Amino acid sequence: MSAVYYHMGEYLKALSSYEKSFVIQQQSLPPNHPDLAASYSNIGTMYYSMGEYSKALSFYEKALVIQLQSLPPNHPDLATFYNNIGSLYGRMGEYAEALPYFEKALVIIHELLPPNHAALANSYHNIGEVYKDLGEYSKALSSNEKALAIRQQSLPPNHPDLAHSYTNIGEANCNMGEHLKALSFYEKAIEIRHQSLPPNHPHLGDSYNKIGEVYNSIGEYSKALSYFEKALSVQQQSLPPNHPDLAASYNNIGLLYENMDDYSKANSSYERAVDIGQHTLPSSHSDLQKYIKKLENVKKRL
């Protein structure tokens, strides 16, 4: 049941279910039992999804300690934990910390699994994310294209992981200035997500944001605003009120209003982004610094 809640985007219900199972396991299992590691990981993933990254890291690290004691060094479960910790560091803005974890996972997966296995695609996907955040967009595109090629061979055509690949390839193209190419990939992603996810799932909010960003970049502001508002509506229904993705949405709306020379509305949106970011992100996080700079700049134009 926990997994069902998670895939529906109902993270609080999933967390509660995982915690109840974990209490039972603690009473009946030795402290280094692999099932406890799985529970630590599941609870960590819920906190990750809710944007509570320091709590997530604590649970992932507890899981990894158990697995390093109980598993051989090339066990596939270790690759999963390395990927989880790498993803978490990425969300915390610590990209140089994230990359070695993803590379450790990739080494294990290459040794153990066939070349079209979904786990290999996930590793390429994760490495592509880090390269994107480091600003190495051609490397990001290459990694995500490898992930997509594997997923197209091994997954049904409306699988959510294909939507992740289309989104990441779109993002790489957008960062390289190829906005129309990006839009075509984002539209493929949102078509899959509409078919495979409930209407208020956070990943749909992500797709709406990405499409809005393209329209904002090419000056189609009314379309951009429509997509940003859809994204915000989904996120407000499905995410905690201080989730970092909400800050990103308010930042997008602020940027749009700034482009439209509506500095009062831009100021209000940037203030919301900064407020959320200060609650949930490290003070040195690049996203938070970006929001603060945007707010400072727009205040000068009021």
C-alpha positions in Angstrom: 0.0 0.0 0.0 2.9 2.4 0.7 4.2 2.1 -2.8 0.7 2.7 -4.2 0.4 6.0 -2.2 3.9 6.9 -3.4 3.2 6.4 -7.1 0.0 8.4 -6.7 2.0 11.3 -5.3 0.4 11.0 -1.9 3.7 11.2 0.0 2.4 11.8 3.5 0.2 8.8 3.4 3.1 6.7 2.0 5.4 8.0 4.8 2.9 7.0 7.5 2.5 3.5 6.0 6.3 3.0 5.7 6.9 4.2 9.3 4.3 1.8 10.7 6.0 -1.1 8.9 9.4 0.1 10.2 8.3 0.1 13.8 7.3 -3.5 13.5 10.6 -4.4 11.8 12.7 -2.8 14.5 11.0 -4.9 17.1 11.6 -8.2 15.3 14.8 -7.9 13.2 18.5 -7.5 14.1 19.8 -4.0 13.7 21.8 -4.7 10.5 19.1 -6.7 8.7 18.7 -5.8 5.0 14.9 -5.3 5.4 15.7 -2.4 7.8 18.0 -0.9 5.2 15.1 -1.1 2.7 12.8 0.7 5.2 15.4 3.4 5.9 15.6 3.9 2.1 11.8 4.0 1.6 11.4 6.6 4.4 14.3 8.6 3.0 12.6 8.6 -0.4 9.4 10.0 1.1 11.3 12.8 2.8 13.2 13.4 -0.5 9.9 13.6 -2.4 8.5 16.1 0.2 11.6 18.3 -0.1 13.0 17.5 3.4 16.5 16.8 2.2 18.4 16.7 5.4 16.0 14.1 6.9 16.2 12.1 3.6 20.0 12.1 3.8 20.0 10.8 7.3 17.8 7.9 6.4 19.7 7.1 3.2 23.0 7.1 5.1 21.6 4.7 7.7 20.5 2.4 4.9 23.9 2.5 3.2 25.8 1.6 6.5 23.7 -1.6 6.8 24.1 -2.5 3.2 27.9 -2.0 3.2 28.1 -4.4 6.2 25.9 -7.1 4.7 26.4 -7.0 0.9 29.3 -7.7 -1.4 30.8 -4.5 -3.0 29.2 -5.0 -6.4 25.7 -5.9 -5.2 22.9 -4.2 -7.2 21.2 -2.9 -4.1 24.3 -0.8 -3.4 23.9 0.7 -6.8 20.4 1.7 -5.8 21.6 3.4 -2.6 24.4 5.2 -4.4 21.9 6.5 -6.9 19.6 7.7 -4.1 22.3 9.5 -2.3 23.6 11.1 -5.5 20.1 12.3 -6.4 19.7 13.8 -2.9 23.0 15.7 -3.2 21.9 16.9 -6.6 18.7 18.3 -5.1 20.7 20.0 -2.3 22.8 21.7 -5.0 25.9 19.8 -4.1 26.6 18.5 -7.6 30.3 17.7 -7.1 29.2 15.4 -4.2 26.5 13.8 -6.3 28.5 12.8 -9.4 30.9 10.2 -7.6 27.8 8.4 -6.2 26.2 8.1 -9.6 29.5 6.9 -11.1 29.9 4.2 -8.4 26.4 3.0 -9.3 27.1 3.0 -13.0 30.2 0.8 -12.4 28.2 -1.8 -10.5 25.4 -1.8 -13.0 27.7 -2.2 -16.0 29.3 -5.3 -14.3 26.1 -7.0 -13.4 23.3 -6.2 -15.8 22.6 -6.6 -19.6 23.2 -3.4 -21.7 19.5 -2.7 -22.2 18.5 -3.0 -18.5 16.3 -0.2 -17.0 18.8 0.3 -14.1 21.5 1.3 -16.6 19.1 3.8 -18.1 18.5 5.2 -14.7 22.2 5.7 -14.1 22.7 7.6 -17.4 19.6 9.7 -16.5 21.1 10.6 -13.1 24.5 11.5 -14.5 22.8 13.6 -17.2 21.0 15.5 -14.4 24.3 16.3 -12.7 26.0 17.5 -15.9 23.0 19.7 -16.6 23.3 21.3 -13.2 27.0 21.7 -13.7 26.3 23.6 -16.9 27.8 20.9 -19.1 24.8 20.6 -21.5 26.4 18.6 -24.3 27.4 15.9 -21.8 23.9 16.1 -20.2 22.3 15.6 -23.6 24.6 12.6 -24.4 23.8 10.8 -21.1 20.1 11.4 -21.5 20.1 10.1 -25.0 21.7 6.9 -23.8 19.0 6.6 -21.2 16.3 7.2 -23.7 17.7 4.6 -26.2 17.6 1.9 -23.5 14.2 2.8 -22.3 12.7 2.8 -25.8 14.0 -0.8 -26.1 12.9 -2.1 -22.7 9.7 -0.2 -21.7 6.2 0.2 -23.0 5.6 3.4 -25.0 3.7 5.2 -22.2 5.9 4.3 -19.3 6.6 7.3 -17.0 10.4 6.8 -17.2 10.2 7.6 -20.9 8.6 10.9 -19.9 11.6 11.5 -17.7 14.0 11.0 -20.6 12.0 13.2 -22.9 11.9 15.9 -20.3 15.6 15.8 -19.7 16.5 15.8 -23.4 14.1 18.8 -23.8 15.8 20.6 -20.9 19.3 20.0 -22.4 18.1 21.4 -25.7 16.4 24.4 -24.0 19.7 25.2 -22.1 21.5 25.1 -25.5 19.0 27.6 -27.0 17.1 25.0 -29.1 13.7 26.0 -27.8 11.5 24.4 -30.4 13.3 21.1 -30.1 12.9 21.3 -26.4 9.1 22.0 -26.8 8.7 18.8 -29.0 10.3 16.7 -26.3 8.3 18.3 -23.5 5.1 17.6 -25.4 6.0 14.0 -25.7 6.6 13.8 -22.0 3.4 15.5 -21.0 1.4 13.2 -23.3 2.7 10.2 -21.5 2.2 11.7 -18.1 -1.4 12.6 -18.9 -2.0 8.9 -19.8 -0.1 7.3 -16.9 -0.4 9.6 -13.9 -3.3 11.1 -11.8 -4.1 14.7 -12.8 -2.5 16.3 -9.7 0.7 14.3 -9.8 3.8 16.5 -9.2 5.4 15.2 -12.4 2.6 16.8 -14.4 3.4 20.1 -12.6 7.0 19.7 -13.7 5.8 19.2 -17.3 3.6 22.3 -17.2 6.5 24.3 -15.9 8.9 23.1 -18.6 6.5 24.0 -21.4 5.8 27.4 -19.7 9.6 28.1 -19.6 9.8 27.5 -23.4 6.9 29.8 -24.2 8.4 32.5 -21.9 11.8 32.2 -23.6 10.2 32.7 -27.1 8.0 35.6 -25.9 4.6 33.9 -25.9 3.8 35.2 -22.5 0.1 34.4 -22.3 0.8 30.7 -23.1 3.6 30.7 -20.6 1.4 32.1 -17.9 -1.3 29.5 -18.5 1.2 26.7 -18.1 2.9 28.2 -15.1 -0.5 28.6 -13.4 -1.4 25.0 -14.2 1.9 23.9 -12.7 1.4 25.9 -9.5 -2.2 24.6 -9.1 -1.0 21.0 -9.3 1.9 21.6 -6.9 -0.3 23.3 -4.4 -2.5 20.3 -4.3 0.2 17.6 -4.2 3.3 19.1 -2.4 4.0 20.5 1.1 3.6 24.3 1.2 7.4 24.8 1.5 8.5 22.4 -1.2 11.4 23.7 -3.3 9.5 23.0 -6.5 6.9 25.6 -5.4 9.7 28.1 -5.1 10.8 27.3 -8.6 7.3 27.8 -9.9 7.0 31.2 -8.2 10.4 32.1 -9.7 9.1 31.2 -13.1 6.0 33.3 -12.7 8.2 36.2 -11.4 10.5 36.0 -14.4 7.4 36.0 -16.7 6.0 39.1 -15.1 9.4 40.8 -15.2 9.6 40.1 -19.0 6.1 41.7 -19.3 7.4 44.8 -17.3 4.9 44.1 -14.5 7.4 44.6 -11.8 4.9 44.6 -8.9 3.6 41.1 -9.7 7.2 40.0 -10.4 8.3 41.3 -7.0 5.4 39.4 -5.2 6.3 36.1 -7.0 10.0 36.4 -6.3 9.3 37.1 -2.6 7.3 33.9 -2.4 10.2 32.0 -4.1 12.8 33.4 -1.7 10.6 32.7 1.4 10.1 29.1 0.4 13.7 28.7 -0.6 15.0 30.0 2.7 12.8 27.5 4.6 14.0 24.4 2.6 17.3 25.0 0.8 20.9 25.5 2.1 21.8 29.2 2.2 24.5 28.5 -0.4 22.2 26.7 -2.8 22.4 28.1 -6.3 18.6 28.2 -6.8 18.1 30.2 -3.6 20.9 32.6 -4.6 19.2 33.1 -7.9 15.9 33.9 -6.3 17.4 36.4 -4.0 19.3 38.1 -6.9 16.1 38.3 -9.0 14.2 39.8 -6.1 16.9 42.4 -5.4 17.0 43.4 -9.1 13.3 43.8 -9.5 12.9 45.9 -6.3 15.2 48.4 -8.0 12.7 48.8 -10.8 9.6 49.4 -8.7 
